[in-house]
């Protein structure tokens, strides 16, 4: 595929997304952040995580355990994934200087 063909495909899909009706993921992905579009995205992500978690319960060996993404995206709460999430969160707090206490 040449760059020109790729550029046409990207441009045409972006135009379609901008003209999609509100309350759809297409419109949300095109940059809309109205309440309806955000709700459509939230529902999609919720359903996706439920499907992933159900697959994890069916066969825990299909994911790599001990990673923060498995904890967050797949909903795994095994000791390895929980520890990885805790380390990742502590690292993020250290990097950003996050503190719950207001100064």
Secondary structure, 3 states (H helix, E strand, C coil): CCHHHHHHHHHHHHHHHHCCCCCCHHHHHCCCCCHHHHHHHHHHHHHHHHHHHHHHHHCHHHCCCCCHHHHHHCCCCCHHHHHHHHHHHHHHHHHHCCCCCCC
